[in-house]
Amino acid sequence: MGMRVRQLCLVFFSASFAVASVWSQDAGVQIGDHASWAVETVWSSNLSGEKPTVLVNFTQGVEVLEATVRWVAPTSVRYDLTARFRSGAARTPVPYQDLSSGDLGGSVSDLSREGIPGLGMSFILSGLDPGDAFGFWWRGESRSSRVESVETRSYAGGLRQVCVATYASASDNLTEMLAAVWDRATGILCEATLVWCTPTSTTKTTIRIIETNRWGLVQGRSMLMLLPAMLCAVIVGIYLYRRRIRG
């Protein structure tokens, strides 16, 4: 009987590891997944009479971002990203993104590539650990960063395990800084603070997730991963109970 119990436990734990493989470093979203974020951009200048550029005005107008996944490959994703403006207008580029490199393609205008906050960083690879590298797109360029920590925080009504990362770049005329948080299980952006400064002005954008359909699905997958271990514990408990009764 003891050998049989050990064999059954081995089978269940093997199944558990097989299910756990869904948490590998790949695109964690699925076709039909969606999320939305609140966006706010503030511009300031220390030069009297300076006015924001056309690009900054465009960015300031964005109030909400809504993404819906249309196609997924192991490390790539195509999605609609609707930018809803305070004026009531909307713009919907359809980017294709390599989540490993951050490279962005698809049907996206030059203005959207540089001016829509969050474009190219709505999703990253899932399952990342501290020190792991990943790619994203910001202000017209692909960038790379590394996960600095994995923490537990609350977003969009759920307690999530998240990846925290930063990025910084500086030249004579431009300084860029990013601090962002992505959901570890799905790669969905949870929040970000984006800052770029010229010698005379500063533009700061904050993004925070307000809704997604994925949190419940991920929790269900987590329970599925625990099921083999739970069954194994039940079998061992029954075995020990029967031995005690017989003894």
Secondary structure, DSSP 8 states (H G I E B T S, - for coil): -HHHHHHHHHHHHHHHHHHHGGGSSS----TT-EEEEEEEEEEEESSTT----HHHHHHHTEEEEEEEEEEEETTEEEEEEEEEETTS-EE--EEEEETTT--EEEE--HHHHHHSTTTTTSB--SS--TT-EEEEEETTEEEEEE--EEEEEEETTEEEEEEEEEEEEE-SS-EEEEEEEEETTT-BEEEEEEEEE-SSEEEEEEEEEEEESHHHHHHHHHHHHHHHHHHHHHHHHHHHHHHHHH-
